[in-house]
Amino acid sequence: MSPRASRPAGAPLSFELNGRQVAADAGETLLEVADREGVAIPRLCHRDGMADVGNCRACMVEIAGERVLAPSCCRHPAEGMRVSTDSARAVAAQKLVLELLLADMPATAHGRRNELDEWAAALGVGRPRFAPRVQPPRDLSHAAIAVNLDACIQCTRCVRACRDEQVNDVIGLAFRGDRAAIVFDMADAMGESSCVACGECVQACPTGALAPARGAALAEADQQVASVCPYCGVGCQLTYHVSDNRIAHVEGRDGPANHGRLCVKGRYGFDYANHPQRLTVPLVRRADAPPKRGDAEMDPSRVMELFREASWDEALALAGGGLARLRDSHGKGALAGFGSAKGSNEEAYLFQKLVRTGFGSNNVDHCTRLCHASSVAALLEGIGSAAVSNPVRDVAKAEVVIVIGANPSVNHPVAATWIKNAVRGGTRLIVCDPRRSELSRLAHRYLQFTPDTDVALLNAMMHVIVAEDLVDRDFIAARTVGYAELERNVAAYSPELMAPICGVPAETIRYVARLYASSKASMILWGMGISQHVHGTDNARCLIALALMTGQIGRPGTGLHPLRGQNNVQGASDAGLIPMMYPDYQRVDNPAARARFERAWGVALDPRPGLTVVEVMHAITRGEVRGMYIMGENPAMSDPDANHARASLAALQHLVVQDIFLTETAYLADVILPASAFPEKTGSFTNTDRLVQMGRQALQPPGQARQDLWIIVEMAKRLGLDWRYSGPAEVFEEMRRTMPSIAGISWERLEREHAVTYPCLHEGDPGEAVVFTASFPRETGRARFVPADIIPADERPDADYPLVLITGRQLEHWHTGSMTRRSAVLDALEPDPVALVHPLDLAALGGRPGDVLTLESRRGRVALYARADDSSPRGAVFVPFCYYEAAINKLTNAALDPFGKIPEFKYCAVRATLGGTLAAQGSFGGGQVLDALGEGPTAEPQP
């Protein structure tokens, strides 16, 4: 929390600083005024944005009439005060503090920059006259952060970064007197602590006492490039520090979503761009290659025997020509395209335009189908818009925050810090999830409901709100329709009846319902624990109904926020990378919308909605889809029932894959086009808060790899389209003409301001952070209640398969792992595939942490390491889906939500047995990244 929140209020005042009159705003400190006036005062414990503690005493100043010197970082000016920063007494004190600290410094610097040395040089402090202390040894036990306490000055900036900003509560200051020391969970070594490697302490440390591990990134960079993070949907702004076409290190920038904060992936997950396994030349399948064999094809030791290098002209002719021949001979429905939520808005827009105008159908989709499709379906139906109503940081304005079916500390770490900051500020947090997340330790109430019983729990809460007349009747009457039907539906869902089903005590349900409904501002955030079910749309309908019936929407600190999983899944959906919607969610079967895009694009368009991700796989097996163009997606790993997905991809007559690595999907391609990594291109990206932000090119693509936008345009030419786009700016200008929501955002404005919130209808508009303030974007202007009843999971545990499998993400890895498992630090932190099993379930199997465990469903089996973890309830197993050698989506169920067409990733029946053979570790993983980069030995399995 910013220290400004507790500053004294008052009118502006005037005082004397170094002999001249200056003005001070209410609440400013002497140090802030001096900085604004260009007066340099040394400081070491002070850092902008952190609470001031005044413990280094380097910023001491003299105030006329006062006996002792004052720390300028903690002292506020008063009217008529006379302050001297450069008097003999003040300067002597400043220099003495710096000299004493310098005496304890090691001979060799540990960091890129040492603020103590800089201030000592500025004040002319020479070689210290004092004897040094006994130097503590280095601690190199952590994969990401080196601990050099010989350089520690106990400024506590790391403590405040960890405890006040990130609220990870790992770093502390222990003991007293000359024994005082920075500690990490009171562990003997940092590597044994609960540190999540966000690196906020490294960014805060002024001396290199906490520095990047393995001596990485100590040199100063030649170039700094402002950009955004390529991982989750939070959209953190960052600065790439670049030398010799390599990213040396990354620092957080003061962007609207992060204000300088980063997580482990944003800070350390950048070196994948220079990984030796980057695709650098086009590849085509050899004419003498054996027939494709689906999952059996996944032998990384032999995959390169299937391909040969080709020129770009040959590869594009084969790629585009093969698709065009299938289109012309078998009809427009014979082709499909999967775009990427990792690409820019401009790439997503052009890709869907290529499919619709070049293929001639609406068979285009991307990973939103596997993430929040059901949330989108429910929001469009009930609200009229699929976008979030309020930004994440509105949690600070909420009295009550419900986080349900989401684990922000893992999937949206910086967003989680804002939630934790809000809790420290008095917000009451309610966490509802079958798995106990890290946020639960701060929760006012934690509701660990039985997996698959979301509707039972949420309907019971609505029953309480109706029965106790906690509804906002004025809001319902003025701004909604369908309430009477919802009221009748929830009458049968009393907490007493639902408690045995959902596993939450009736009184707890009543308490939370009352709390949510009666607060002045309540906000709901959810994740894929809500959406990835056959009843995912019903789950989201219930959350929407909760907000509508209580009027908890349309104001700061209220609303509905489905947390987006990938860095541009919001923007890709906005840009039309979905089969039933043109850009800006204009339906393809709406004649007026179709006419608008036919005029804009100059071609006739198919009025029929296209096939979704999973539907395409089934259409391939039926012989209906014969060719595909896949950009930056990896369905061979991310699709449910992965064996079936791989068999479908292998059955295609022509598959074109555009990517930066030889992914599992690329193994099955006929043509592979080497593309650009995130730092190698410029484009706009839209985060979960509806912030359109600029990502800028920092590196040149390796070898013959090309930027994705160029490849899409060249593919379009081979499909008969006369495209002449010069770059992303021109594409964005076309998007503005077809997408009213961003009409007011120009490319020049993005370059200048870095981030603009949509909707932004006219140039100069500031953008709307909070929407639905007066009406909802449905034809009537009113939101719609949609009742939901209990629908069980498609597949339930039984005697043969007694456990529930829940899949998701890991903090250190992202999506299918193609990027993060090729990042040295991230792979070192989590090198091996693991299953998180309740300790009692593991003991019942006769196993111990680190044992090999085989999980099996009706669709497949995998072997991986067991990790004892009581965050999962008994009878449930959690497995991340990022591991090639234990591709857990071989086990998951492809059953679909009937509305959102999203697979049921979060629930299927499995059995577990001890033992089994671990699969070969593909083209990466298990510490091989570190070996390839010469960074150390292969990591041991982590139980």
Salt bridges, closest charged atoms under 4 A:
GLU28 OE1 - ARG36 NH2 2.59
GLU32 OE2 - ARG4 NH2 3.03
GLU32 OE2 - ARG7 NH2 2.89
ASP35 OD1 - ARG43 NH2 2.74
GLU37 OE1 - ARG20 NH1 3.14
GLU37 OE2 - ARG36 NH1 3.46
ASP48 OD1 - HIS46 NE2 3.08
ASP52 OD1 - HIS46 ND1 2.63
GLU62 OE2 - ARG89 NH1 3.74
GLU66 OE2 - ARG75 NH2 2.51
GLU99 OE2 - ARG129 NE 2.62
GLU115 OE2 - ARG157 NH2 2.96
GLU118 OE2 - ARG113 NE 2.85
ASP150 OD1 - HIS110 NE2 2.99
ASP169 OD2 - ARG424 NH2 3.04
ASP169 OD2 - ARG441 NH1 2.87
GLU200 OE1 - ARG267 NH2 3.42
GLU251 OE2 - ARG112 NH2 3.80
GLU251 OE1 - HIS241 NE2 3.36
ASP254 OD1 - HIS259 ND1 2.58
ASP295 OD1 - ARG646 NH1 2.45
ASP295 OD2 - LYS890 NZ 3.63
GLU297 OE2 - ARG285 NH1 3.11
GLU305 OE1 - ARG302 NH2 3.28
GLU314 OE2 - ARG308 NH2 2.59
ASP328 OD1 - ARG327 NE 2.96
GLU347 OE2 - LYS681 NZ 3.24
ASP365 OD2 - ARG369 NE 2.79
GLU381 OE1 - ARG541 NE 2.78
ASP394 OD1 - LYS397 NZ 3.58
GLU438 OE1 - LYS420 NZ 3.61
GLU438 OE2 - ARG441 NE 2.79
ASP452 OD1 - HIS535 NE2 2.48
ASP452 OD2 - ARG796 NH1 2.52
GLU468 OE2 - ARG510 NH1 3.59
GLU468 OE1 - ARG514 NE 2.90
ASP469 OD1 - ARG473 NH2 3.14
GLU496 OE1 - ARG510 NH2 2.99
GLU507 OE2 - ARG514 NH1 3.35
ASP538 OD1 - ARG541 NH1 2.75
ASP589 OD1 - ARG587 NE 2.89
ASP606 OD2 - ARG608 NH2 3.03
GLU615 OE2 - LYS901 NZ 2.92
GLU624 OE2 - ARG622 NE 2.93
GLU633 OE2 - LYS342 NZ 3.97
ASP670 OD2 - LYS292 NZ 2.79
GLU680 OE2 - ARG278 NH1 2.76
ASP689 OD1 - HIS561 NE2 3.99
ASP708 OD1 - LYS681 NZ 2.82
GLU714 OE2 - LYS717 NZ 3.20
GLU714 OE1 - ARG718 NH1 2.57
ASP722 OD1 - ARG724 NH1 2.98
GLU733 OE1 - ARG736 NH1 2.96
GLU734 OE2 - LYS353 NZ 2.85
GLU753 OE1 - ARG749 NE 3.23
GLU753 OE2 - ARG752 NH2 3.63
GLU763 OE2 - ARG736 NH2 2.79
GLU795 OE2 - ARG858 NH1 3.31
GLU795 OE1 - ARG859 NH2 2.96
ASP798 OD2 - ARG858 NH2 2.41
ASP827 OD1 - ARG821 NE 4.00
GLU830 OE2 - ARG867 NH1 2.97
ASP841 OD1 - ARG874 NE 2.86
GLU856 OE2 - ARG861 NH2 3.11
GLU856 OE1 - ARG911 NE 3.37
GLU885 OE1 - ARG821 NH1 2.88
GLU904 OE2 - HIS533 ND1 3.79
